[in-house]
């Protein structure tokens, strides 16, 4: 099964303060565009990545949209 890479949608960034504490900001305007509704509430699935070194702005945490979609196999002519 082949997966194609799409451009990551950046939702925010932050800093690793210590091994167990991250601080970050999320752009709600962008996140809201990708929200899904479940049991009366809105959710956004995200990826939080910790970089080995800070970027030019001192940020070492990135938050991107998790746009993974499980592949559906709609083939009905299976050999078993």
ABEGO torsion letter per residue (X at the ends): XBBBBBBBBBAEBBBBABAABBBBBBBAAAAAAABBBBGGBBBBBBBBBBBABBBAAGBABBBBBBABBBBBBABABBAX
